Amino acid sequence: MILITQASEKTLTSVCYISMDCMKKHNIFDLISKNSPDLAWSGDRCIFLTVHGSRAYGTNTPESDTDIKGIVIPPSKYYFSTLHKIEQIELKAPNPDACLYEIRKFFNLALSNNPSIIEVLHTDPSDHLIVTELGKVILDHKDEFLSKNIRHSFAGFAHSQLHRIKQHKRWMTTSEEDNPKYQEWKANRNPKIFAMEEKFGYNTKHAYHLVRLMRMCKEALTTGKIIVKRPDREELLSIRDGAWSYDRLLEFADTEDKIIEGLYETSTALPHAPDKEKLDKICIKLVERSLSMDIL
């Protein structure tokens, strides 16, 4: 990490930390400016940027893509104009996979304990690419976004993975030609994923995410903390490589869900709901501070 002192008073903050190696490799702001010149402001107005996905979990392989997520505070026209609106900025292949969230969108998703967004706040500091003073304020309050709603959000995502696993396994042996979803799956299925399902009898990548999400949910309800960099990395990789049978996965999901439900009822590690008023005031102050710098 390299300490950068910003010279201009009009930047969002006087000090920020930037991982230069990653920024050279994935210069997403140049790509955004090239693809959408009207969004060239994104680099100067990004207050937090982090590696996400498998590289943040520690389960990446040499072939893994790099996922990047961050938070921006757009210029004033996006708050006061009737002609300009923005919720997020995305880059897709062949560019690096990146998504920058407008700060209010990010706060709303975090308050609902959306897994992908909560994970962004709790990535290991070694995965942080940009942290400005305004971004640090959000990180300082990251635990305050957490609530028992994580039982529904994290476990809900896990259940959606289980639904897809069961559905695809059924479709592998039973034709449903009158089902539009079956037709879409049959026409567009990824050859690598199909080969995996043929080899192991089910989608082990979905299984790996299911196990990770359920364990993270249980950890949060037990300790009040989100552990993104996985201590169970080796086992998760083995699950992705087919170590668990389909029946073992189903048994795990059923048992774990009952444990999680019990923790939801009895745990005191997390509040039933976050303090939305307090966090909303923080969001307002960050936006106000950012926009005040535009007129200095």
C-alpha positions in Angstrom: 0.0 0.0 0.0 1.3 3.5 -0.9 0.3 6.7 0.9 -0.8 9.3 -1.6 -1.2 13.0 -0.7 -3.7 14.8 -2.9 -2.7 18.3 -3.9 -6.1 19.7 -4.9 -8.6 21.0 -2.3 -11.3 19.9 -4.7 -10.6 16.2 -4.3 -12.8 14.2 -1.9 -10.1 14.1 0.7 -6.6 15.1 1.5 -5.3 11.5 2.0 -6.0 8.2 0.5 -4.4 4.8 0.3 -4.0 3.1 -3.1 -2.7 -0.3 -4.0 -0.6 0.7 -7.0 0.1 -2.8 -8.3 -3.6 -3.6 -8.6 -4.5 -0.2 -10.1 -1.8 -0.6 -12.8 -3.1 -4.1 -13.6 -6.8 -3.1 -13.4 -7.0 0.6 -14.3 -10.8 0.5 -14.2 -11.1 4.3 -14.1 -9.4 4.7 -17.4 -11.6 2.1 -18.8 -14.7 3.8 -17.5 -13.6 7.1 -18.9 -12.9 5.5 -22.3 -16.2 3.7 -22.4 -18.3 6.5 -20.9 -16.6 9.9 -21.0 -19.4 11.4 -19.0 -18.4 9.2 -16.1 -14.7 10.4 -16.1 -15.3 11.8 -12.6 -15.6 8.3 -11.1 -11.8 8.1 -10.4 -11.7 11.3 -8.4 -14.9 10.6 -6.6 -14.3 7.0 -5.5 -14.1 6.9 -1.7 -13.6 3.1 -1.3 -12.5 0.3 -3.7 -11.7 -3.3 -2.8 -11.1 -6.7 -4.3 -14.2 -8.9 -4.0 -15.2 -12.4 -4.9 -12.9 -15.5 -4.8 -9.7 -13.4 -4.4 -11.2 -11.8 -1.3 -12.4 -15.1 0.1 -9.0 -16.6 -0.5 -10.5 -19.4 -2.7 -9.1 -18.1 -6.0 -7.2 -20.2 -8.5 -4.7 -19.0 -11.1 -7.6 -18.9 -13.6 -9.8 -16.8 -11.3 -11.0 -13.4 -12.5 -10.5 -10.3 -10.4 -13.7 -8.8 -9.1 -13.7 -5.2 -7.8 -16.4 -3.2 -6.0 -16.4 0.3 -4.6 -18.4 3.3 -3.6 -18.6 6.7 -5.3 -20.1 10.0 -4.4 -21.1 11.6 -7.8 -21.0 15.3 -8.6 -23.8 17.6 -7.5 -25.8 17.3 -10.7 -26.7 13.7 -9.8 -28.4 15.0 -6.6 -30.1 18.2 -7.8 -30.7 17.8 -11.5 -33.8 16.3 -13.1 -31.7 15.1 -16.1 -29.0 13.1 -14.3 -29.4 9.9 -12.3 -27.1 7.1 -11.4 -27.1 4.1 -9.1 -24.0 2.2 -10.1 -21.2 2.0 -12.7 -20.3 -1.4 -14.1 -17.6 -2.9 -16.2 -18.0 -6.4 -17.7 -15.8 -8.7 -19.8 -13.5 -8.3 -21.6 -12.8 -5.6 -19.0 -12.2 -6.4 -15.3 -15.4 -7.2 -13.5 -16.1 -4.1 -11.5 -19.1 -2.3 -10.0 -19.0 1.1 -8.3 -22.1 2.0 -6.2 -23.5 5.4 -5.7 -23.3 5.9 -1.9 -27.0 6.0 -1.2 -27.6 2.8 -3.2 -24.7 1.2 -1.3 -26.1 2.2 2.1 -29.6 0.9 1.2 -28.2 -2.5 0.1 -25.9 -2.7 3.2 -28.9 -1.9 5.5 -30.8 -4.8 4.0 -27.7 -7.0 4.7 -27.2 -7.9 1.0 -24.4 -10.5 1.1 -22.3 -9.1 -1.7 -22.5 -5.6 -0.2 -21.9 -6.6 3.4 -18.9 -8.6 2.2 -17.5 -5.5 0.5 -17.4 -3.7 3.9 -15.7 -6.6 5.6 -13.0 -7.5 3.1 -9.5 -7.9 4.5 -7.5 -4.6 4.6 -4.9 -6.3 2.4 -7.6 -6.4 -0.4 -8.4 -2.6 -0.1 -7.4 -0.7 -3.2 -8.6 2.8 -2.3 -9.7 4.1 1.1 -10.2 7.8 1.4 -11.0 9.6 4.6 -14.7 9.5 3.6 -14.4 5.8 2.9 -12.8 5.2 6.2 -15.8 6.8 7.9 -18.0 4.0 6.4 -15.5 1.3 7.4 -15.5 2.6 10.9 -19.2 2.0 11.1 -19.3 -1.3 9.1 -20.5 -3.4 12.0 -23.5 -1.1 12.6 -25.0 -2.2 9.3 -25.3 -5.8 10.5 -28.5 -7.2 11.9 -30.4 -10.4 12.4 -31.8 -9.9 8.9 -28.6 -11.6 7.8 -30.5 -14.8 8.6 -32.8 -14.1 5.7 -30.4 -12.4 3.3 -27.4 -14.8 3.5 -29.4 -17.9 4.0 -31.8 -16.7 1.4 -29.0 -16.5 -1.2 -27.8 -20.0 0.0 -31.3 -21.4 -0.6 -31.4 -19.9 -4.1 -28.1 -21.8 -4.8 -29.7 -25.0 -3.5 -32.8 -24.4 -5.6 -30.6 -24.1 -8.7 -28.6 -27.2 -7.8 -31.8 -29.3 -7.4 -33.4 -27.9 -10.5 -30.3 -28.5 -12.7 -29.8 -32.0 -11.4 -33.5 -32.8 -12.2 -33.1 -31.4 -15.7 -30.0 -33.5 -16.3 -32.2 -36.6 -16.1 -35.7 -35.4 -17.0 -36.6 -33.4 -20.1 -39.1 -30.5 -19.5 -39.5 -29.3 -23.1 -42.6 -27.3 -22.2 -40.7 -25.4 -19.5 -39.2 -22.1 -20.8 -36.6 -22.1 -18.1 -35.5 -25.5 -19.1 -35.3 -24.5 -22.7 -33.2 -21.5 -21.7 -30.9 -23.6 -19.5 -30.5 -26.2 -22.3 -29.7 -23.6 -24.9 -27.3 -21.4 -22.9 -25.6 -23.7 -20.4 -21.9 -23.2 -19.9 -19.9 -26.1 -21.3 -17.5 -26.1 -18.3 -20.4 -26.1 -15.9 -22.2 -28.8 -17.8 -19.1 -31.0 -17.7 -18.8 -30.4 -14.0 -22.4 -31.4 -13.4 -21.9 -34.5 -15.6 -18.8 -35.5 -13.6 -20.1 -34.9 -10.1 -23.8 -35.2 -10.6 -24.6 -31.6 -9.5 -23.1 -28.1 -9.7 -20.3 -28.1 -7.1 -19.6 -24.4 -7.6 -23.1 -23.6 -6.4 -22.5 -26.0 -3.5 -19.3 -24.2 -2.6 -21.1 -20.9 -2.4 -24.0 -22.4 -0.5 -21.7 -23.8 2.2 -19.7 -20.5 2.4 -22.9 -18.4 2.8 -24.4 -20.6 5.4 -21.2 -20.7 7.5 -20.8 -16.9 7.2 -24.4 -16.5 8.3 -23.9 -18.7 11.4 -20.6 -17.0 12.2 -22.3 -13.6 12.1 -25.2 -14.7 14.3 -22.8 -16.2 16.8 -20.0 -13.6 16.9 -21.5 -10.5 15.3 -18.6 -10.5 12.8 -18.4 -11.2 9.0 -15.4 -13.3 8.1 -14.7 -12.8 4.3 -11.2 -14.2 4.1 -12.2 -17.8 4.7 -10.4 -19.9 7.4 -12.1 -23.0 5.8 -10.6 -22.2 2.4 -9.2 -25.7 1.8 -12.5 -27.4 2.5 -14.4 -25.0 0.4 -12.0 -25.7 -2.5 -12.5 -29.4 -2.0 -16.2 -29.0 -2.1 -15.9 -27.0 -5.4 -13.7 -29.9 -6.6 -16.5 -32.5 -5.9 -15.4 -33.8 -2.5 -19.0 -33.8 -1.1 -21.7 -36.1 -2.4 -25.0 -34.6 -3.4 -26.7 -36.3 -0.4 -24.1 -34.9 2.0 -24.7 -31.4 0.7 -28.5 -31.7 1.2 -28.0 -33.0 4.7 -25.6 -30.1 5.5 -28.1 -27.5 4.1 -31.0 -28.9 6.2 -29.0 -29.2 9.4 -27.3 -25.8 9.1 -30.6 -24.1 8.3 -32.1 -25.4 11.6 -29.0 -24.2 13.5 -29.2 -20.8 11.9 -32.9 -20.5 12.7 -32.2 -21.3 16.3 -29.5 -18.7 16.4 -31.8 -16.2 14.9 -34.3 -16.7 17.7 -31.7 -16.8 20.6 -28.6 -14.9 19.6 -27.8 -11.5 21.1 -24.7 -10.9 18.9 -26.7 -8.8 16.5 -29.6 -6.4 16.8 -32.9 -7.2 15.1 -32.4 -4.1 12.9 -29.7 -1.6 12.3 -30.0 2.0 13.4 -31.2 3.3 10.1 -31.5 6.9 11.3 -27.9 7.0 12.5 -26.5 5.5 9.4 -28.7 7.8 7.2 -27.2 10.8 9.0 -23.7 9.5 8.3 -24.6 9.1 4.6 -26.0 12.7 4.5 -22.9 14.1 6.1 -20.6 12.3 3.7 -22.5 13.5 0.6 -22.6 17.1 2.0 -18.9 17.1 2.7 -18.2 15.7 -0.8 -20.4 18.3 -2.5 -19.0 21.2 -0.4 -15.6 20.4 -1.8 -16.9 21.0 -5.4 -17.3 24.7 -4.7 -14.1 25.4 -2.8 
